[in-house]
Amino acid sequence: MSKVQVSAFSISIDGYGAGPRQSLQNPLGVGGLALHEWAFATRTFRRMFGQDGGSTGLDEDFAARSFDNVGAWILGRNMFGPVRGPWLDDTWKGWWGENPPYHVPVFVLTHYPRASIVMEGGTIFHFVTEGIQAALERARAAANGKDVRIGGGVAVIQQYLRARLIDELHIAISPVLLGSGERLFGDMDMVELGYRCTEHVSTEKATHVVLQRE
């Protein structure tokens, strides 16, 4: 059965999914890149960017399964790029170049309409102005029975959590402190929302936790 999932989303020990002062130079905020060191070293992520080699083991297992059975993605506008306000032109097409790593339809939440963008490798960016429910309906239809992955950022995941629309979360807790930024579970009662921990395992670079909604 298809599900709505968050996978391979990294946070710091103090709970931040992005660091402070996000910018073009620091898209994940100051210090935010360190959250993902566990993933960057894996075979799955190296292949995504045309590189050879990469680690195996538990980190690789979680990285690989984060792409299993995913038929569509949903992203917040900040995850797509640093452009703010109305789209002034079509120059910006994401952080990833002409062949993004998604290879399926991607629905970007925004307040400003923009025509869809067809990229190499099967990725198509669609821009949704009608809110999270509309984005999910379109993503489910595009996924054609496969899972929908909520890619982030923090604010988007929180919206879907509060609406009780996420079935499963895989969180990778990296051994770093950020001190400030965007806290994933801030002001959220995950017990009240119906989640419980169903899996947890640690590696040298991360503690992997899986939460499922009952």
DOBALO-287661 format. One record per residue: residue number from 1; residue in three letters; x, y, z of N, C-alpha, C in turn. Coordinates in nm, 4 decimals, decimal comma. Layout:
PT; NUM; ALA; X; Y; Z; X; Y; Z; X; Y; Z
...
This chain:
PT; 1; MET; 0,0847; -0,1196; 0,0000; 0,0000; 0,0000; 0,0000; 0,0879; 0,1242; 0,0000
PT; 2; SER; 0,0510; 0,2224; -0,0800; 0,1314; 0,3440; -0,0880; 0,1204; 0,4242; 0,0413
PT; 3; LYS; 0,2253; 0,5007; 0,0707; 0,2250; 0,5822; 0,1915; 0,2888; 0,7169; 0,1630
PT; 4; VAL; 0,2680; 0,8087; 0,2567; 0,3332; 0,9397; 0,2546; 0,4473; 0,9335; 0,3548
PT; 5; GLN; 0,5676; 0,9610; 0,3103; 0,6833; 0,9392; 0,3950; 0,7798; 1,0572; 0,3924
PT; 6; VAL; 0,8529; 1,0685; 0,5015; 0,9721; 1,1528; 0,5089; 1,0884; 1,0572; 0,5279
PT; 7; SER; 1,1900; 1,0661; 0,4438; 1,3001; 0,9710; 0,4499; 1,4341; 1,0420; 0,4450
PT; 8; ALA; 1,5289; 0,9887; 0,5220; 1,6673; 1,0396; 0,5209; 1,6723; 1,1893; 0,5500
PT; 9; PHE; 1,5849; 1,2345; 0,6400; 1,5864; 1,3757; 0,6781; 1,6767; 1,3913; 0,8001
PT; 10; SER; 1,7795; 1,4725; 0,7856; 1,8816; 1,4840; 0,8893; 1,8539; 1,5998; 0,9835
PT; 11; ILE; 1,8758; 1,5756; 1,1126; 1,8671; 1,6817; 1,2118; 1,9901; 1,6732; 1,3030
PT; 12; SER; 2,0150; 1,7806; 1,3740; 2,1260; 1,7847; 1,4686; 2,0841; 1,7234; 1,6021
PT; 13; ILE; 2,1805; 1,7053; 1,6913; 2,1499; 1,6541; 1,8247; 2,0499; 1,7450; 1,8955
PT; 14; ASP; 2,0619; 1,8773; 1,8724; 1,9684; 1,9701; 1,9363; 1,8438; 1,9959; 1,8515
PT; 15; GLY; 1,8206; 1,9108; 1,7512; 1,6907; 1,9062; 1,6860; 1,6698; 1,9932; 1,5647
PT; 16; TYR; 1,7754; 2,0538; 1,5115; 1,7594; 2,1456; 1,3989; 1,7770; 2,0738; 1,2657
PT; 17; GLY; 1,6837; 2,0987; 1,1748; 1,6907; 2,0415; 1,0413; 1,7571; 2,1323; 0,9411
PT; 18; ALA; 1,7879; 2,2543; 0,9818; 1,8636; 2,3506; 0,9008; 1,9278; 2,4485; 0,9959
PT; 19; GLY; 2,0425; 2,5003; 0,9554; 2,1123; 2,5965; 1,0393; 2,0614; 2,7378; 1,0191
PT; 20; PRO; 2,1176; 2,8343; 1,0918; 2,0743; 2,9735; 1,0792; 2,1293; 3,0388; 0,9530
PT; 21; ARG; 2,0683; 3,1502; 0,9139; 2,1162; 3,2375; 0,8056; 2,1310; 3,1615; 0,6737
PT; 22; GLN; 2,0224; 3,1002; 0,6282; 2,0235; 3,0321; 0,4996; 2,0418; 3,1338; 0,3870
PT; 23; SER; 2,1207; 3,0963; 0,2871; 2,1515; 3,1874; 0,1765; 2,1935; 3,1051; 0,0564
PT; 24; LEU; 2,2231; 3,1729; -0,0542; 2,2715; 3,1050; -0,1735; 2,4019; 3,0327; -0,1443
PT; 25; GLN; 2,4856; 3,0940; -0,0610; 2,6141; 3,0331; -0,0253; 2,5964; 2,9214; 0,0783
PT; 26; ASN; 2,4949; 2,9337; 0,1640; 2,4679; 2,8339; 0,2682; 2,3205; 2,7917; 0,2608
PT; 27; PRO; 2,2849; 2,7119; 0,1581; 2,1433; 2,6777; 0,1395; 2,0826; 2,6011; 0,2560
PT; 28; LEU; 2,1655; 2,5333; 0,3354; 2,1165; 2,4611; 0,4525; 2,1424; 2,5373; 0,5813
PT; 29; GLY; 2,1804; 2,6649; 0,5684; 2,2142; 2,7452; 0,6849; 2,3575; 2,7205; 0,7272
PT; 30; VAL; 2,4095; 2,8094; 0,8101; 2,5472; 2,7970; 0,8575; 2,5611; 2,6678; 0,9377
PT; 31; GLY; 2,6514; 2,5816; 0,8965; 2,6739; 2,4535; 0,9630; 2,5820; 2,3419; 0,9192
PT; 32; GLY; 2,4819; 2,3747; 0,8378; 2,3813; 2,2747; 0,8015; 2,4326; 2,1608; 0,7164
PT; 33; LEU; 2,5369; 2,1855; 0,6393; 2,5902; 2,0807; 0,5524; 2,6388; 1,9604; 0,6332
PT; 34; ALA; 2,6875; 1,9857; 0,7537; 2,7407; 1,8771; 0,8374; 2,6326; 1,7768; 0,8775
PT; 35; LEU; 2,5067; 1,8162; 0,8718; 2,3983; 1,7246; 0,9058; 2,3948; 1,6038; 0,8136
PT; 36; HIS; 2,4448; 1,6198; 0,6924; 2,4259; 1,5186; 0,5894; 2,5525; 1,4411; 0,5566
PT; 37; GLU; 2,6530; 1,4523; 0,6404; 2,7776; 1,3808; 0,6116; 2,7563; 1,2301; 0,6062
PT; 38; TRP; 2,6651; 1,1785; 0,6869; 2,6371; 1,0345; 0,6853; 2,5893; 0,9913; 0,5474
PT; 39; ALA; 2,5093; 1,0768; 0,4816; 2,4514; 1,0419; 0,3516; 2,5496; 1,0641; 0,2369
PT; 40; PHE; 2,6260; 1,1730; 0,2428; 2,7165; 1,2055; 0,1328; 2,8172; 1,0942; 0,1065
PT; 41; ALA; 2,8527; 1,0192; 0,2088; 2,9542; 0,9147; 0,1936; 2,8990; 0,7847; 0,1362
PT; 42; THR; 2,7667; 0,7703; 0,1272; 2,7088; 0,6423; 0,0868; 2,7158; 0,6208; -0,0639
PT; 43; ARG; 2,7088; 0,4953; -0,1008; 2,7095; 0,4599; -0,2428; 2,5902; 0,5206; -0,3157
PT; 44; THR; 2,4738; 0,5179; -0,2513; 2,3531; 0,5725; -0,3147; 2,3701; 0,7184; -0,3519
PT; 45; PHE; 2,4172; 0,8003; -0,2593; 2,4276; 0,9433; -0,2862; 2,5416; 0,9743; -0,3825
PT; 46; ARG; 2,6482; 0,8989; -0,3787; 2,7565; 0,9210; -0,4745; 2,7109; 0,8883; -0,6166
PT; 47; ARG; 2,6343; 0,7835; -0,6314; 2,5816; 0,7500; -0,7637; 2,4879; 0,8575; -0,8160
PT; 48; MET; 2,4117; 0,9193; -0,7263; 2,3201; 1,0251; -0,7677; 2,3919; 1,1392; -0,8387
PT; 49; PHE; 2,5172; 1,1603; -0,8024; 2,5925; 1,2709; -0,8587; 2,7064; 1,2230; -0,9486
PT; 50; GLY; 2,6880; 1,1009; -1,0039; 2,7800; 1,0507; -1,1035; 2,9164; 1,0114; -1,0524
PT; 51; GLN; 2,9257; 0,9781; -0,9235; 3,0540; 0,9418; -0,8652; 3,0590; 0,7921; -0,8354
PT; 52; ASP; 3,1790; 0,7386; -0,8346; 3,1982; 0,5971; -0,8050; 3,2201; 0,5761; -0,6560
PT; 53; GLY; 3,2162; 0,4483; -0,6174; 3,2478; 0,4133; -0,4794; 3,1388; 0,4512; -0,3825
PT; 54; GLY; 3,1772; 0,4686; -0,2580; 3,0826; 0,5015; -0,1529; 3,0715; 0,3920; -0,0498
PT; 55; SER; 3,0282; 0,4292; 0,0678; 3,0214; 0,3357; 0,1792; 2,9034; 0,2410; 0,1652
PT; 56; THR; 2,9173; 0,1253; 0,2298; 2,8063; 0,0319; 0,2420; 2,7686; 0,0256; 0,3903
PT; 57; GLY; 2,6904; -0,0715; 0,4279; 2,6521; -0,0796; 0,5676; 2,5184; -0,0142; 0,5946
PT; 58; LEU; 2,4915; 0,0150; 0,7214; 2,3592; 0,0634; 0,7619; 2,3251; 0,2002; 0,7037
PT; 59; ASP; 2,4221; 0,2925; 0,7000; 2,3939; 0,4233; 0,6413; 2,3516; 0,4079; 0,4959
PT; 60; GLU; 2,4218; 0,3243; 0,4229; 2,3855; 0,2982; 0,2832; 2,2492; 0,2322; 0,2734
PT; 61; ASP; 2,2187; 0,1403; 0,3637; 2,0875; 0,0752; 0,3616; 1,9746; 0,1772; 0,3754
PT; 62; PHE; 1,9900; 0,2706; 0,4687; 1,8862; 0,3725; 0,4876; 1,8808; 0,4689; 0,3699
PT; 63; ALA; 1,9960; 0,5038; 0,3149; 1,9977; 0,5929; 0,1989; 1,9273; 0,5274; 0,0805
PT; 64; ALA; 1,9581; 0,4007; 0,0563; 1,8992; 0,3310; -0,0578; 1,7487; 0,3140; -0,0413
PT; 65; ARG; 1,7059; 0,2785; 0,0767; 1,5623; 0,2534; 0,0950; 1,4818; 0,3829; 0,0936
PT; 66; SER; 1,5481; 0,4961; 0,1113; 1,4755; 0,6234; 0,1052; 1,4232; 0,6529; -0,0353
PT; 67; PHE; 1,4773; 0,5829; -0,1362; 1,4311; 0,6008; -0,2744; 1,3424; 0,4859; -0,3216
PT; 68; ASP; 1,3272; 0,3833; -0,2388; 1,2468; 0,2681; -0,2785; 1,1005; 0,3065; -0,2962
PT; 69; ASN; 1,0429; 0,2687; -0,4084; 0,8987; 0,2807; -0,4333; 0,8478; 0,4245; -0,4279
PT; 70; VAL; 0,9348; 0,5231; -0,4486; 0,8920; 0,6639; -0,4482; 0,8464; 0,7032; -0,5880
PT; 71; GLY; 0,7202; 0,7460; -0,5985; 0,6651; 0,7834; -0,7282; 0,6489; 0,9315; -0,7487
PT; 72; ALA; 0,6625; 1,0104; -0,6414; 0,6512; 1,1566; -0,6522; 0,7070; 1,2189; -0,5248
PT; 73; TRP; 0,7512; 1,3429; -0,5371; 0,8045; 1,4192; -0,4242; 0,7231; 1,5465; -0,4040
PT; 74; ILE; 0,7294; 1,5973; -0,2805; 0,6784; 1,7307; -0,2491; 0,7891; 1,8077; -0,1792
PT; 75; LEU; 0,8156; 1,9290; -0,2275; 0,9186; 2,0155; -0,1692; 0,8609; 2,1522; -0,1370
PT; 76; GLY; 0,9151; 2,2150; -0,0339; 0,8877; 2,3558; -0,0114; 0,9700; 2,4407; -0,1073
PT; 77; ARG; 0,9300; 2,5637; -0,1229; 1,0008; 2,6496; -0,2175; 1,1465; 2,6704; -0,1785
PT; 78; ASN; 1,1750; 2,6801; -0,0492; 1,3134; 2,6976; -0,0053; 1,4008; 2,5798; -0,0458
PT; 79; MET; 1,3415; 2,4615; -0,0526; 1,4182; 2,3443; -0,0958; 1,4478; 2,3490; -0,2447
PT; 80; PHE; 1,3640; 2,4175; -0,3201; 1,3855; 2,4295; -0,4642; 1,4900; 2,5353; -0,4968
PT; 81; GLY; 1,4939; 2,6420; -0,4180; 1,5924; 2,7456; -0,4472; 1,5796; 2,8676; -0,3588
PT; 82; PRO; 1,6732; 2,9621; -0,3719; 1,6771; 3,0789; -0,2842; 1,5940; 3,1967; -0,3333
PT; 83; VAL; 1,5265; 3,1823; -0,4467; 1,4501; 3,2928; -0,5042; 1,3279; 3,3207; -0,4172
PT; 84; ARG; 1,3005; 3,4468; -0,3897; 1,1866; 3,4851; -0,3066; 1,0896; 3,5724; -0,3876
PT; 85; GLY; 0,9629; 3,5730; -0,3461; 0,8649; 3,6566; -0,4135; 0,8254; 3,6010; -0,5486
PT; 86; PRO; 0,7661; 3,6844; -0,6336; 0,7248; 3,6385; -0,7673; 0,8444; 3,5881; -0,8483
PT; 87; TRP; 0,8170; 3,4915; -0,9364; 0,9214; 3,4420; -1,0269; 0,9440; 3,5473; -1,1346
PT; 88; LEU; 1,0579; 3,6110; -1,1326; 1,0857; 3,7192; -1,2284; 1,1222; 3,6652; -1,3657
PT; 89; ASP; 1,1786; 3,5454; -1,3710; 1,2116; 3,4802; -1,4982; 1,2221; 3,3309; -1,4724
PT; 90; ASP; 1,2605; 3,2559; -1,5759; 1,2698; 3,1101; -1,5645; 1,4131; 3,0622; -1,5493
PT; 91; THR; 1,5019; 3,1515; -1,5079; 1,6437; 3,1166; -1,5016; 1,6713; 3,0077; -1,3993
PT; 92; TRP; 1,6146; 3,0234; -1,2788; 1,6450; 2,9278; -1,1717; 1,5638; 2,8017; -1,1906
PT; 93; LYS; 1,6345; 2,6859; -1,1982; 1,5684; 2,5574; -1,2174; 1,6093; 2,4563; -1,1108
PT; 94; GLY; 1,6484; 2,5071; -0,9934; 1,6846; 2,4190; -0,8836; 1,8344; 2,4145; -0,8607
PT; 95; TRP; 1,8703; 2,3486; -0,7491; 2,0103; 2,3420; -0,7069; 2,0908; 2,2373; -0,7842
PT; 96; TRP; 2,0269; 2,1511; -0,8617; 2,0870; 2,0229; -0,8994; 2,1340; 2,0138; -1,0435
PT; 97; GLY; 2,1278; 2,1219; -1,1212; 2,1683; 2,1139; -1,2607; 2,0578; 2,0589; -1,3494
PT; 98; GLU; 2,0959; 2,0187; -1,4704; 1,9972; 1,9781; -1,5705; 1,9367; 1,8402; -1,5439
PT; 99; ASN; 2,0038; 1,7589; -1,4612; 1,9540; 1,6243; -1,4333; 1,9417; 1,6051; -1,2828
PT; 100; PRO; 1,8342; 1,6558; -1,2215; 1,8167; 1,6443; -1,0756; 1,8032; 1,4984; -1,0329
PT; 101; PRO; 1,8246; 1,4695; -0,9046; 1,8287; 1,3302; -0,8577; 1,6921; 1,2662; -0,8350
PT; 102; TYR; 1,5832; 1,3345; -0,8685; 1,4507; 1,2830; -0,8343; 1,3995; 1,1799; -0,9350
PT; 103; HIS; 1,4031; 1,2118; -1,0631; 1,3637; 1,1211; -1,1714; 1,2159; 1,0824; -1,1681
PT; 104; VAL; 1,1357; 1,1614; -1,1000; 0,9901; 1,1451; -1,0941; 0,9303; 1,2856; -1,0826
PT; 105; PRO; 0,7978; 1,3005; -1,0924; 0,7382; 1,4323; -1,0730; 0,7650; 1,4880; -0,9331
PT; 106; VAL; 0,7923; 1,6184; -0,9262; 0,8190; 1,6874; -0,8003; 0,7237; 1,8067; -0,7919
PT; 107; PHE; 0,6525; 1,8188; -0,6800; 0,5541; 1,9249; -0,6622; 0,6091; 2,0242; -0,5597
PT; 108; VAL; 0,6298; 2,1478; -0,6059; 0,6930; 2,2518; -0,5253; 0,5851; 2,3458; -0,4727
PT; 109; LEU; 0,5764; 2,3590; -0,3403; 0,4795; 2,4497; -0,2786; 0,5279; 2,5937; -0,2898
PT; 110; THR; 0,4427; 2,6807; -0,3389; 0,4793; 2,8208; -0,3566; 0,3529; 2,9053; -0,3553
PT; 111; HIS; 0,3693; 3,0349; -0,3294; 0,2553; 3,1277; -0,3368; 0,2431; 3,1915; -0,4749
PT; 112; TYR; 0,3390; 3,1638; -0,5623; 0,3443; 3,2320; -0,6905; 0,3452; 3,1306; -0,8045
PT; 113; PRO; 0,2514; 3,1419; -0,8976; 0,2419; 3,0431; -1,0055; 0,3627; 3,0478; -1,0985
PT; 114; ARG; 0,3916; 2,9317; -1,1538; 0,4997; 2,9197; -1,2516; 0,4721; 2,7968; -1,3355
PT; 115; ALA; 0,5078; 2,8010; -1,4627; 0,4880; 2,6873; -1,5511; 0,5779; 2,5720; -1,5093
PT; 116; SER; 0,5323; 2,4511; -1,5343; 0,6113; 2,3328; -1,5019; 0,7422; 2,3309; -1,5809
PT; 117; ILE; 0,8434; 2,2654; -1,5240; 0,9746; 2,2568; -1,5861; 1,0087; 2,1097; -1,6074
PT; 118; VAL; 1,0353; 2,0733; -1,7314; 1,0759; 1,9375; -1,7638; 1,2281; 1,9318; -1,7658
PT; 119; MET; 1,2849; 1,8457; -1,6820; 1,4296; 1,8324; -1,6713; 1,4741; 1,6980; -1,7288
PT; 120; GLU; 1,6039; 1,6780; -1,7392; 1,6570; 1,5502; -1,7847; 1,6323; 1,4422; -1,6790
PT; 121; GLY; 1,6260; 1,3184; -1,7244; 1,6182; 1,2055; -1,6320; 1,4814; 1,1763; -1,5758
PT; 122; GLY; 1,3776; 1,2424; -1,6254; 1,2420; 1,2133; -1,5802; 1,1874; 1,3054; -1,4737
PT; 123; THR; 1,2677; 1,3983; -1,4225; 1,2185; 1,4942; -1,3225; 1,1358; 1,6020; -1,3907
PT; 124; ILE; 1,0174; 1,6265; -1,3375; 0,9336; 1,7390; -1,3817; 0,8937; 1,8176; -1,2577
PT; 125; PHE; 0,9295; 1,9448; -1,2534; 0,8909; 2,0303; -1,1414; 0,7566; 2,0949; -1,1715
PT; 126; HIS; 0,6591; 2,0717; -1,0833; 0,5281; 2,1364; -1,0913; 0,5159; 2,2308; -0,9722
PT; 127; PHE; 0,4578; 2,3469; -0,9928; 0,4491; 2,4483; -0,8885; 0,3036; 2,4616; -0,8441
PT; 128; VAL; 0,2811; 2,4403; -0,7132; 0,1461; 2,4300; -0,6580; 0,1207; 2,5491; -0,5663
PT; 129; THR; 0,0171; 2,6261; -0,5964; -0,0157; 2,7446; -0,5170; -0,1364; 2,7240; -0,4267
PT; 130; GLU; -0,1999; 2,6056; -0,4336; -0,3254; 2,5845; -0,3607; -0,3066; 2,5203; -0,2242
PT; 131; GLY; -0,1827; 2,4988; -0,1802; -0,1610; 2,4488; -0,0458; -0,1223; 2,3016; -0,0406
PT; 132; ILE; -0,1018; 2,2524; 0,0839; -0,0440; 2,1194; 0,1026; -0,1392; 2,0072; 0,0600
PT; 133; GLN; -0,2686; 2,0251; 0,0816; -0,3632; 1,9198; 0,0442; -0,3662; 1,9025; -0,1071
PT; 134; ALA; -0,3692; 2,0138; -0,1798; -0,3713; 2,0074; -0,3260; -0,2432; 1,9448; -0,3791
PT; 135; ALA; -0,1301; 1,9814; -0,3179; -0,0024; 1,9238; -0,3612; -0,0021; 1,7725; -0,3396
PT; 136; LEU; -0,0552; 1,7278; -0,2258; -0,0576; 1,5848; -0,1972; -0,1504; 1,5111; -0,2927
PT; 137; GLU; -0,2647; 1,5677; -0,3228; -0,3567; 1,5034; -0,4169; -0,2914; 1,4861; -0,5534
PT; 138; ARG; -0,2231; 1,5901; -0,5991; -0,1570; 1,5829; -0,7293; -0,0399; 1,4845; -0,7257
PT; 139; ALA; 0,0337; 1,4843; -0,6154; 0,1478; 1,3935; -0,6038; 0,1004; 1,2486; -0,6004
PT; 140; ARG; -0,0066; 1,2211; -0,5281; -0,0588; 1,0842; -0,5228; -0,1032; 1,0374; -0,6610
PT; 141; ALA; -0,1687; 1,1253; -0,7323; -0,2122; 1,0881; -0,8676; -0,0919; 1,0598; -0,9572
PT; 142; ALA; 0,0109; 1,1435; -0,9472; 0,1304; 1,1259; -1,0301; 0,2090; 1,0015; -0,9899
PT; 143; ALA; 0,2059; 0,9670; -0,8599; 0,2815; 0,8516; -0,8105; 0,2231; 0,7197; -0,8581
PT; 144; ASN; 0,0957; 0,7213; -0,8945; 0,0319; 0,6032; -0,9558; 0,0482; 0,4777; -0,8693
PT; 145; GLY; 0,0158; 0,4923; -0,7413; 0,0200; 0,3783; -0,6507; 0,1481; 0,3645; -0,5722
PT; 146; LYS; 0,2520; 0,4378; -0,6095; 0,3764; 0,4348; -0,5331; 0,3706; 0,5381; -0,4208
PT; 147; ASP; 0,4764; 0,5459; -0,3413; 0,4794; 0,6351; -0,2261; 0,5046; 0,7795; -0,2682
PT; 148; VAL; 0,4603; 0,8711; -0,1834; 0,4908; 1,0136; -0,1975; 0,5907; 1,0506; -0,0884
PT; 149; ARG; 0,7014; 1,1098; -0,1278; 0,8054; 1,1479; -0,0317; 0,8030; 1,2992; -0,0102
PT; 150; ILE; 0,7891; 1,3397; 0,1153; 0,7956; 1,4818; 0,1525; 0,9425; 1,5137; 0,1775
PT; 151; GLY; 1,0027; 1,5941; 0,0923; 1,1452; 1,6197; 0,1019; 1,1840; 1,7289; 0,1992
PT; 152; GLY; 1,0911; 1,8132; 0,2375; 1,1231; 1,9237; 0,3280; 1,0984; 2,0565; 0,2609
PT; 153; GLY; 1,1398; 2,1644; 0,3227; 1,2128; 2,1708; 0,4464; 1,1300; 2,1495; 0,5724
PT; 154; VAL; 1,1862; 2,2014; 0,6818; 1,1267; 2,1812; 0,8129; 0,9820; 2,2297; 0,8179
PT; 155; ALA; 0,9558; 2,3497; 0,7684; 0,8212; 2,4063; 0,7778; 0,7192; 2,3223; 0,7017
PT; 156; VAL; 0,7586; 2,2683; 0,5886; 0,6675; 2,1853; 0,5092; 0,6386; 2,0544; 0,5821
PT; 157; ILE; 0,7401; 1,9913; 0,6360; 0,7184; 1,8674; 0,7121; 0,6258; 1,8937; 0,8298
PT; 158; GLN; 0,6452; 2,0034; 0,8994; 0,5592; 2,0363; 1,0126; 0,4136; 2,0531; 0,9703
PT; 159; GLN; 0,3913; 2,1178; 0,8584; 0,2539; 2,1354; 0,8108; 0,1873; 2,0003; 0,7848
PT; 160; TYR; 0,2591; 1,9109; 0,7201; 0,2012; 1,7797; 0,6916; 0,1849; 1,6962; 0,8179
PT; 161; LEU; 0,2764; 1,7112; 0,9136; 0,2608; 1,6412; 1,0408; 0,1361; 1,6888; 1,1143
PT; 162; ARG; 0,1200; 1,8189; 1,1242; 0,0044; 1,8736; 1,1974; -0,1271; 1,8328; 1,1320
PT; 163; ALA; -0,1245; 1,8151; 1,0016; -0,2450; 1,7718; 0,9299; -0,2628; 1,6197; 0,9344
PT; 164; ARG; -0,1714; 1,5501; 1,0035; -0,1756; 1,4041; 1,0195; -0,1747; 1,3322; 0,8838
PT; 165; LEU; -0,0907; 1,3806; 0,7946; -0,0862; 1,3264; 0,6596; 0,0389; 1,2423; 0,6323
PT; 166; ILE; 0,1339; 1,2405; 0,7261; 0,2565; 1,1636; 0,7070; 0,2434; 1,0300; 0,7790
PT; 167; ASP; 0,2664; 0,9227; 0,7052; 0,2551; 0,7890; 0,7620; 0,3822; 0,7443; 0,8319
PT; 168; GLU; 0,4982; 0,7849; 0,7791; 0,6247; 0,7344; 0,8320; 0,7348; 0,8392; 0,8156
PT; 169; LEU; 0,8200; 0,8506; 0,9183; 0,9353; 0,9405; 0,9121; 1,0621; 0,8627; 0,9445
PT; 170; HIS; 1,1615; 0,8784; 0,8615; 1,2964; 0,8319; 0,8936; 1,3817; 0,9552; 0,9185
PT; 171; ILE; 1,4273; 0,9695; 1,0422; 1,5093; 1,0834; 1,0826; 1,6505; 1,0323; 1,1111
PT; 172; ALA; 1,7499; 1,0996; 1,0546; 1,8899; 1,0672; 1,0832; 1,9460; 1,1765; 1,1738
PT; 173; ILE; 1,9780; 1,1412; 1,2968; 2,0304; 1,2383; 1,3941; 2,1827; 1,2376; 1,3834
PT; 174; SER; 2,2362; 1,3478; 1,3339; 2,3806; 1,3578; 1,3137; 2,4487; 1,4100; 1,4398
PT; 175; PRO; 2,5707; 1,3663; 1,4668; 2,6392; 1,4059; 1,5914; 2,7010; 1,5444; 1,5836
PT; 176; VAL; 2,6168; 1,6437; 1,5559; 2,6611; 1,7830; 1,5515; 2,5591; 1,8684; 1,6269
PT; 177; LEU; 2,6040; 1,9833; 1,6729; 2,5173; 2,0832; 1,7358; 2,5146; 2,2075; 1,6479
PT; 178; LEU; 2,3955; 2,2622; 1,6250; 2,3833; 2,3838; 1,5451; 2,3512; 2,5067; 1,6284
PT; 179; GLY; 2,2876; 2,4881; 1,7431; 2,2611; 2,6005; 1,8320; 2,1378; 2,6810; 1,7988
PT; 180; SER; 2,1099; 2,6974; 1,6694; 1,9909; 2,7700; 1,6253; 1,9597; 2,7282; 1,4823
PT; 181; GLY; 1,8475; 2,7748; 1,4335; 1,8038; 2,7377; 1,2997; 1,6574; 2,6999; 1,3005
PT; 182; GLU; 1,6218; 2,5957; 1,2268; 1,4833; 2,5488; 1,2180; 1,4714; 2,4151; 1,2890
PT; 183; ARG; 1,4010; 2,4143; 1,3999; 1,3882; 2,2928; 1,4820; 1,2696; 2,2105; 1,4324
PT; 184; LEU; 1,2950; 2,0833; 1,4016; 1,1930; 1,9999; 1,3383; 1,0727; 1,9759; 1,4283
PT; 185; PHE; 1,0954; 1,9370; 1,5540; 0,9846; 1,9004; 1,6415; 0,9484; 2,0091; 1,7416
PT; 186; GLY; 0,9940; 2,1299; 1,7179; 0,9598; 2,2400; 1,8069; 0,8098; 2,2645; 1,8113
PT; 187; ASP; 0,7551; 2,2741; 1,9337; 0,6124; 2,3019; 1,9552; 0,5212; 2,1957; 1,8929
PT; 188; MET; 0,5703; 2,0735; 1,8807; 0,4886; 1,9673; 1,8252; 0,4801; 1,8526; 1,9249
PT; 189; ASP; 0,3589; 1,8001; 1,9429; 0,3360; 1,6866; 2,0314; 0,3210; 1,5623; 1,9440
PT; 190; MET; 0,4314; 1,4907; 1,9229; 0,4289; 1,3771; 1,8331; 0,3459; 1,2616; 1,8891
PT; 191; VAL; 0,3370; 1,2522; 2,0217; 0,2533; 1,1485; 2,0823; 0,1064; 1,1771; 2,0532
PT; 192; GLU; 0,0667; 1,3018; 2,0740; -0,0711; 1,3408; 2,0452; -0,1051; 1,3196; 1,8972
PT; 193; LEU; -0,0076; 1,3396; 1,8102; -0,0299; 1,3214; 1,6668; -0,0331; 1,1733; 1,6280
PT; 194; GLY; 0,0009; 1,0850; 1,7219; -0,0161; 0,9425; 1,6983; 0,1072; 0,8670; 1,6536
PT; 195; TYR; 0,2261; 0,9241; 1,6760; 0,3482; 0,8587; 1,6289; 0,4152; 0,7782; 1,7398
PT; 196; ARG; 0,4813; 0,6712; 1,6976; 0,5634; 0,5939; 1,7900; 0,6902; 0,5500; 1,7174
PT; 197; CYS; 0,7943; 0,5255; 1,7922; 0,9212; 0,4814; 1,7361; 0,9150; 0,3315; 1,7090
PT; 198; THR; 0,9406; 0,2932; 1,5851; 0,9352; 0,1524; 1,5477; 1,0722; 0,0951; 1,5131
PT; 199; GLU; 1,1720; 0,1820; 1,5021; 1,3060; 0,1347; 1,4653; 1,4077; 0,2392; 1,5072
PT; 200; HIS; 1,5207; 0,1955; 1,5604; 1,6308; 0,2880; 1,5889; 1,7612; 0,2099; 1,5895
PT; 201; VAL; 1,8620; 0,2673; 1,5251; 1,9920; 0,2024; 1,5157; 2,0967; 0,3109; 1,4944
PT; 202; SER; 2,2146; 0,2914; 1,5501; 2,3200; 0,3916; 1,5403; 2,4375; 0,3400; 1,4580
PT; 203; THR; 2,4994; 0,4327; 1,3864; 2,6239; 0,4071; 1,3159; 2,7253; 0,5104; 1,3632
PT; 204; GLU; 2,8420; 0,5086; 1,3040; 2,9448; 0,6044; 1,3421; 2,9031; 0,7476; 1,3108
PT; 205; LYS; 2,8192; 0,7656; 1,2084; 2,7893; 0,9003; 1,1606; 2,6469; 0,9468; 1,1875
PT; 206; ALA; 2,5584; 0,8591; 1,2347; 2,4198; 0,9013; 1,2576; 2,3463; 0,7991; 1,3426
PT; 207; THR; 2,2400; 0,8460; 1,4083; 2,1423; 0,7576; 1,4715; 2,0160; 0,7628; 1,3879
PT; 208; HIS; 1,9761; 0,6495; 1,3344; 1,8600; 0,6433; 1,2468; 1,7364; 0,6046; 1,3283
PT; 209; VAL; 1,6325; 0,6856; 1,3180; 1,5085; 0,6636; 1,3929; 1,3932; 0,6631; 1,2943
PT; 210; VAL; 1,3071; 0,5621; 1,3050; 1,1878; 0,5538; 1,2222; 1,0654; 0,5710; 1,3120
PT; 211; LEU; 0,9802; 0,6647; 1,2754; 0,8549; 0,6903; 1,3476; 0,7387; 0,6571; 1,2544
PT; 212; GLN; 0,6382; 0,5892; 1,3071; 0,5205; 0,5565; 1,2283; 0,3952; 0,6040; 1,3029
PT; 213; ARG; 0,2969; 0,6452; 1,2245; 0,1701; 0,6898; 1,2837; 0,0768; 0,5705; 1,2955
PT; 214; GLU; 0,0220; 0,5541; 1,4150; -0,0655; 0,4401; 1,4402; -0,2057; 0,4651; 1,3853
